[in-house]
Amino acid sequence: MSISRKLGILVFCGVPAIIGGGILYALFGHSFVPVIIYEALLILTAGAFLSKN
């Protein structure tokens, strides 16, 4: 997998992390616990895609 494809995957997962994190923070009464869980799931998903050859 080329470096440009890896960077594209990171950007593809980074945008939902920023937008979705803010939405979850507002929906769950200004609590960071759901945001941390959501971010962890995105990191694991991105890592799974990046670890593929």
C-alpha positions, -999 to +999 in steps of 0.1 A: +000+000+000+014+034-010+020+062+015-006+084-003-032+057+002-023+054+039-026+092+044-059+092+026-072+065+050-061+086+079-078+117+066-109+097+059-110+086+095-098+119+109-127+140+096-154+118+112-134+119+144-135+157+147-172+161+135-185+130+153-167+137+185-183+171+187-217+157+180-213+130+206-200+155+232-231+176+227-256+148+226-244+130+258-245+160+280-209+173+277-194+140+287-161+128+272-166+091+279-187+084+247-162+106+227-133+085+239-150+053+231-159+066+196-123+078+190-109+045+201-132+026+177-121+049+148-084+044+157-088+006+158-106+007+124-080+029+108-052+007+123-069-024+108-070-007+073-034+005+076-021-029+087-033-046+055-006-049+028 
